[in-house]
Amino acid sequence: MKYQYCIIGGGIVGLATAYQMLKKQPGLKLAVIEKEDHVAAHQTGHNSGVIHSGLYYKPGSLKAKNCIDGYQMLLDFCNEYEIPYELCGKLVVATSKEEIPELEKLYQRGLENGLTQITRITQKEANEIEPHLKVVEGMKVPYTGIIDYSVVCEKLAELVKEMGGEIYLNHKVEKINLFEPNAYIETAQKTFVTDRYINCAGLYSDKVAALTQKNIDTRIIPFRGEYYMLKPEKRSLVKNLIYPVPDPNFPFLGVHFTRMIDGGVEAGPNAVFAFKREGYQMSDVNLEEMFESLAWPGFRKVMGKYWKTGLGEFHRSFSKGAFTKALQKLIPEVQEDDLIPAEAGVRAQACDKFGGLIDDFKIIEEKHAIHILNAPSPAATSSLSIGNTIALMALK
């Protein structure tokens, strides 16, 4: 099976890349290779469905640029293909006076990223929007929206096939051999011969890169995010999206409330080390993958740095009461009985050898391959922009 390009991974980044490449070069011989029986099976299909504004990201970073560009590209795509979404906005709130300086820093960062419509709001103004909210001061972010990214992926897959691309489901990549001038990608069913391949394998992107490259300096560490849903009769406690001021010493956003496109209200996530790369349940364990993560020198340094915070996250994982207490910092009326366990997600967090949790997107280019080694949130919002960037790299 000879192709000009093969894309490994049928999540939203892989499909958006295929879509952008076929738009730029109609008739391209291209295949998407996905190990599951449907697209968007892992990170894309397990996220909370937020359209991010670009508020949090370092100005000038790949995250900031691709999120802001990708935001408008995503909205245009949804409008063109009648995919439901809603720009409901969100509040980021300080629940104590001590958090106000960080809220101000976040506000200034948003302005630097071109988000001119964000506004600082008082306690009274915040409670007019979210009456049940505990807040000292806040920030209104009107750009934020909600969507189902699985629906976006289904449309992308449909368009890829309409434009002549092929999508192979149930094809897990097992080996990649490089014999000039081609790469040979082996699955249990067939071998794909290609001029170049693009590694969009998400939670396994470092593993795929290691099939041909020695001494990969990045390791994917899986973090499970566990969620609850508010009972239907308690959804009125939350009107839209409510986020805390993020802890500057921890690389995750903290538990928050998200109204979803289907009307449900999601609460969470925490962020706990997962004992399996696709470990959506606490009981999911893969000893080989777990020990690979624990043996990575960078992750051991991360554990040494964040062990107190990490223990708190695990405590919330085992204790519904502790999880509820964290949520009550935002909505004091929420009670344990109001929460129903919901589907978890796993975030592919790239970690370098020196203990750095890589914050920005990381893309490595070589002769026969382009490896997307870090594409965490807001990758779904940014996907069409990331896909465009990769397409330009691949086709140049």
Secondary structure, DSSP 4 states (H G I P E B T S, - for coil): -EEEEEEE--SHHHHHHHHHHHHHSTT--EEEE-SSSSSS-STGGGS--EE--S-SSPTTSHHHHHHHHHHHHHHHHHHHHT--EE---EEEEESSGGGHHHHHHHHHHHHHTT-TT-EEEEHHHHHHHSTT---SEEEEETT-EEE-HHHHHHHHHHHHHHTT-EEE-S----EEEEETTEEEEE-SS-EEEEEEEEE--GGGHHHHHHTT-SS-SEEEEEEEE--EEE-GGGGGG-SSEEEEPPPTTSSS--SEEEE-TTS-EEEE---EE-SSTT--STT---HHHHHHHHH-HHHHHHHHHHHHHHHHHHHHHH-HHHHHHHHHTT-TT--GGGEEE---EEEEEEEETTS-B--S-EEEE-SSEEEEEE--TTHHHHHHHHHHHHHHHHH-
